[in-house]
Amino acid sequence: MNKFFFNLFSETKNFYFFIVILNVSLVIDVAICTSPEFISENIKSPFGLFGFILITVISIYGQIYLTKFTEKNDKETLFKSKYLFILSKTNKIACYILILNLIVVVLSIILFSTFSIINLLIANNISCFIGSFILGLFGLKFILWFKERKNSYNLLFYGLGFIFFSFCNFIIFMSDTFLLIEKPLLITPNMPIIYPDIDDNIFDILTNYWSYLQTISFIMLLIASYLLLYHYTEKINKYKLIFGLVLVFIVYMSTNLNTFHIMEISIHEEDLFYYYIFQSLINTLGGIIFGYSFWKVANKLDKNNPIRRFLIISANGIILIYTVTQATVIATPFPPYGISSLSFIIVSIYLLNFGLYASAISLSNDIQLRGKIRSLTIKNTSLLGNIGQAHMTGELQKAIDNVKHIVKKEEQELEEKTGIESSFTEEKVQDYMEQVIQEVMSARMKKNNPNI
């Protein structure tokens, strides 16, 4: 049955259709869980219960489908990269627990018209501890990689950005955990929706600075993404890329106007309801624009370019993560809208982690190979000193073939070491060699003839 559904959505158009359905479902889930007190009677109605079950089913299938989609053509990568292999196993174990937890919630609601606060704590704490651990490890991995190579600043910015992101994720979800444990063990339809008093929360001081830390993290991730995508924007105007990422930042800041005291939000209940909906939708819009930047670059790459797939995986992770991390279940409505989105956080982090790690490491490998090509080309002084003759006698092609052989060997060593395939082809090696030759010859001509 699972194979049937996976094949059903294996084609590109159907894949896009499913992603849209998944995101719409999760956006609705988040919008309801952030303001359930305004529509408590509606969500307890048969239609509300049906909507909750439908969103839960879509969430369960989405976790399975996207995990399989990510690993479908990358089994060799997972086998070679211990980091990605461990990440994959962690994601699967967490997903199995979260899926089982969702099934228990649905059955409890259908059979007994109740659910346990323990189910919410399971979803929240897995998102808190495992999600924060993966993000923190992700950031540390990038920083160590940058320290070893020092050839790609996007690794440094991603590393710092995800460490801050990890800290923010831990703060907000651990804070929710302390609020949830004050709730009754069993939640029934007759219970009123009451928010706990956050002033007594031991994480209250940290949550006051959460938005500032998250903003710093967001800026670092934007800078890192620009440095990553710029390398693959040969067919895209770089100013369009800059405009897109700046737009993402503007959208993000518009959701924090109240937090940064730029604009005061009315405390009138009706105004708050619309503000919560606006904030939820605008955060998702920011994630969509951010993810679309990756998707746009990916679609401009050749279909056989390994980076294309990694960028698409990254795009899905970004879109999803900026939707589902808004989820909270501290209001504990009946049924528990928000738990499906909470349960999707781990797989969203996994997609983002897998795609960005593979893309960034491939970029780092490419930069190292470019450096190797440049040094080998410049060392061939006899070739550069007789460029015209080399073209006539075929010595240029011979030199290019020699460099290709050396670069190919180093490329294989990098792939064995990192488990990530480089995007360099023989044609790119030759093109870059000829570019270096032209640069060196031009520099020599200017040196010999300053008036040129």
N, C-alpha and C positions, 0 to 999 in steps of 0.2 A: 504493500500500500504506500509506504514512504517513497519507494523507488518510482512508483507511478506519479505521485505528486511532484517529485523532483524533476522528472522528465517533462512533466506538463509545463513547468516554468523554466525549462532549460534554454529556450530560445530567447534572444535578446529582448524582443518586444514584450513577451510575456513576463520576462524578468522585470522590466521597467514597470509593468502594470502591477505586479505583485508588490514591488517596493512602494509604489504609490498607495496601494491599499493598506499595507503595513503601517506606513507613516501616518496616514489619515486616522487609522484606528488608535495609534499611540498618542497622537495629538488630542483626540477626543478624550482618551483616558486621562491624560495630564490635565486638560482643561477642567474636567469634572473633579478630579481629586484635589485641585487647588482651591476650589470654591464649592464644596458639596452642600454647605449649610443653606445656600440660596435655592437649591433644587432638591432638597432631601426627599420630598414626597415623590418627585418624578423618578428618581433613581431607585426607589423602593417598589415602584409599580412593575407589573409584568414586563412592560416594554424596557424599563430600566434594567431589570434582571437579565432579560434576553440580551441587551446590549453588552452588559458586563461579561456574560458567558461567551458571546461572539468575539469580543476583544481578547478574551483570555485564550480562546482557541487559536486565533490569528497569531497571538504572541507566542504560543507554544510551537506552532508550526514554523513561525518565522525564525525562532532560535535554531531549530533543527536544519531548516533550509539554508540559512545564511552560513552556518558553520560548514555544511557540506559544500556550498558554493565556493567558500574561501579556500578549501583544501582540495577541491576537485582536481585541479591540474598542478598542484604544488606538493605532491607527496614526496618527490625527491628533495625539494627544499626543506620540508619538515624533517626528513631523514638526516640531512646534512647539518642542519642548524639545531643544535641542542636547545638553544634558547626558544626558538619557535616551536620545537617539539614539546618542551615542557609547558609552554604557553597554551598549546593546543589541548594537551591533556587536562590542564587546570580548567580551561574553558568548558570542556566536555563534562567533567565531574560537577562543576558548579551548575551547568545547565540542566543536568539530570536531576539534581537536588531541587532546583527552582521549578522545573516542570512538574515534578512529583508534588511539590508544595502547592502549586496552582491547581492541580487536579484534586487534591485534598480539599482546598477551599471551595471549589465548584461543587463537589459532592456534598460537602457539609451544608452549603447553602440550599441545594436542591432537596436533600433528604431531611435536614434538621432545622432549616431556616436560621442558622447561626454559623459563626466561624470563630476561630480562636485567635487571640492576639498573638499567640506563638507563631502563627503563619506569617503575620506581618513582620515579626521580629526576625524570622528566618530570612525573608526576602531583603529586609533592610540591612541586616548584619552581613550577609554575603556581599551585598553591594558595597558596604562600608569597608570590610576587612579585605576580601579578595580583590575587589575593584581597586582599592587604594594601593594594595600590595603590587598589583600588576602595573598600575600607572607609575608607582615609585620605582619599581624595577626597570620599567621601560625607560624612564628618565635617566637612571643611573647607568644603564647599558649604553645610552647615547653619549653621556659624558665620558665614560671610560673609553669608548670608541674614538671620541674626539681627542682625548688625551694621548691615545696611542698614535693617531695619524696626524692630527692638527691640519687637516687639509680641506675641511668642510665645516664652515661655521653653522650651517643649518643643524648639524648634529649637536652642537653646544646649545643653541637656542631651543631645540626640541627637548634636550635633556633637562634644562632648567625649567622650561615650560611645563613639562609633565611632572616634575617633582613638586612644583607649586600646585598643579592640578590635583595630584595625589593627596596633598595636605588638605586642600579645600574639600575634596570628596570625603575624606575621613572626618573632618570637623562637622560638616553638615549632617551626615548620616549617623554619626555617633551621637550628635545632639538629638536627632530624632529618636534614637534608641532609648535615651534616658526619658524622653517624653512618653514613649509608648509603654514602658514598663509601669507607668502610673495608671494605665487603663485597666478595666475589668478583664478577666481572663476570657470570657465569652461575650461576643458582640451580637446583639439581636436587632431586628427591625424597629423595635419600640424604643431603643436607646436614642437620646438626643445627641446631636453632633456638637461636641464641646472640645475646644482647643485647650490644651494644657497651658498652665502659666509658665511662660518661658523665662520669667525673671528668676525662678528658682533653679534653672538649669545650670549645672556646673560648667557647661560649655558656652554660657551666655556671653562672656567676655570675648571668647574667640570668634563666635558667630558675628559679633559686631564688626570684625575686621575681615570677615569672609569675602565680601564683595570686592574689597580692595585687593586681596590676594588673588582672587579669581580673575580680576581685570589684568593684573600683572602677568598671570599665566596666559591669558588670552592674547595679550599683545606679543608675548614671546612666541606663541604658536603661530600667530599671523606672520611674524618676521621669518620664522623658520620655514613656513610653507611657501612664502615668496621666494626664498633662496633655493628651495627645492624645485618649485615649478618653473622658475626662471630658466633653469638649466635645460628644460624640455620645451621651451616656448619658441623654438625656431620658426614655427609656422603661425605663431600667435603674436599679436602686437603686445609688447610688454606693458604698455600703458593701459590696455584693457584689463590685464591681470592686476595691475596696481589699483585701478579704479574699483574692480570687483572686491578686492581685499579691504580697501578703505571703506567701501559701502558696508561690508560685513561689520567693521568696527563701529561705524555710525549706528547701524541697527542694534548692535550689542549695547552701546552706550544709552540708546533710547529706552532700554528696559531698566536702566539703573538711575534714572533721573531722580527718583525719590530717595534712593540709597545715598547718592552723593549730594543730596540737598540742593539739587539744581531746580527742581520743581516739586512742590508739596502736593501730595495726593489727598483728595478729600476722604474723610473717614465715613462719609455717608454710605450706607450699605449697598445701595443700588450702584453708586459710582465705583465702589470697590469691586463689585461683581464684574463689571465691564473692564475694569483695570486689570484684574487677574486674567481674564480671557485675552485681553490685548497683550499682556506680558507673555503669556504662554505662546500665543501665535507669533509674536515678533521674535521671540527666542528661536522658535523653529524656523522662521524665515531666515534669520541670520545663519543658522546651521545649513539651510538649503543653499544659500548663496555661497557660503564657504565650501561646501561639498561640491557644488557645481563648478567651482574654479578647478578642482581636481579632475572632475569629469570632463570638462571642456578640453583641458590639456591632454587627457588620456585619449579622447576621440580624435585628436590631431596626430597621434602617433601611429606608426605602422602596426598592423594587426599582429605581426609576429614579434613585436617589441615586448619583452617581458615586463617592462615598466608599465605598459598600458593596463594590464590586469591589476597590478599592485595599486595604481592610482584609483582605479574604479572601486576596489575594496576599501581604500582609504576614504573615498567620497561617501560611500554608504555608512562607514563608521562615524564620520563627522556629522552627517545629517541626523543619524539616529541618536548620537550621544548628546547633542545639544537639545534634543527633544526629551529623552527619557530621564536625564539628570535633573529635570525640573520636578519630577514626581515626588510626592510625599504622602504618607499614609497616617500622619499624626492626628488627622481629624477622625479617622476610622469610621467612615460612613458604612452603611449597609446597602448594597454589597460593597466590598472594599475596592472601589475604583482607585487606580494608582498602583496596585500590586503587580499588574501585568507589565507596566512600564518599568517599575523597580526591578522586576525579574529580567528585563531586557538589557540592563546596564552592563552586565558582564560580557555578553556577546557583542555589544556595541564597542566596548573597550577592546575586545579581542580583534574585531575588524579593523579598528583604528590602529591598534598596535601592530598587527600583522602587515597591513598595507604600508604604513609609514616606515616601519622598520626595514622592510624589504626595499622600498623605494629609496630611502635615505642611504642605506648601505650600498645599493647599486650605484647611486650617484657618487658616493665616496670612492667606490671601486673605479668608476669612470674617470674621476679626477686623478686618481693615482696612475691609471693607465695613460691618461693624457700627459702627465708629467714624464712618464717613461718614454713615450713616443717623442716628446720634445727633446729630451736629453739625448736620445739615440740619434735623432735627426741632426741636431746641432753638432754632435761629435763627428759626424761624417763630413769633415771639412773639405775633403777632396771632391765630394759630390757637390757641395755648395760653391766651391771655387770654380767649378767647370759645369755650371748648370746647363748651359747650351749644349755642350758636348754630351753631357749625360743623357739629355733627351734624345739626341741623335743616335747614340750608341746603345741605348737600352740599359745603361748603368743605373739610371734613376729607378727603373722598374726592379732591377736586381736588388738595389738598396732597400726599396719599399718591401720587397718580398722577405728580405732578411729581418727587417723590423717587424713585419707581420708575424713571423715565426716566433720571435722573442716575446712580442706582446701577447700572442696567443697562449704561450706557455705561462706567462705571468697571470693572464686572465683565468686560466684553469686553476692555478694555485690559489688565487683570490676566491674563486667559486668554491673550492674545496674547503677553504678556511672559514668562509662566512655562510656558505650554503645558498648564496644569492647570486643569480646569474647577471652578468653585465649586459648592458644594452649595446656595447660596442660590436660592430661588424667589420669585416675586412674592408668594405668600402669606406667606412668611417675612419679607419686607420689610415688608409691612403689619402683621403681628403684632408685629414688633419696634418699629415706629413707634408703634403704640398702647401698647406696654409703656413706651416712653420717655415718651410723653405722660402716662401715668398716674403715672409716677415723678416727673416734674417738677411736675405738678399737686398731687400729694400733698405734695411738699416745700414748695410755695408755701403750701398750706393750713396746714401746721405752722408755717411762718414767720409767717403772718398771725395764726394762732390757736395760740399756744404751749401752751395747755392741752389741745389735741386729742391 
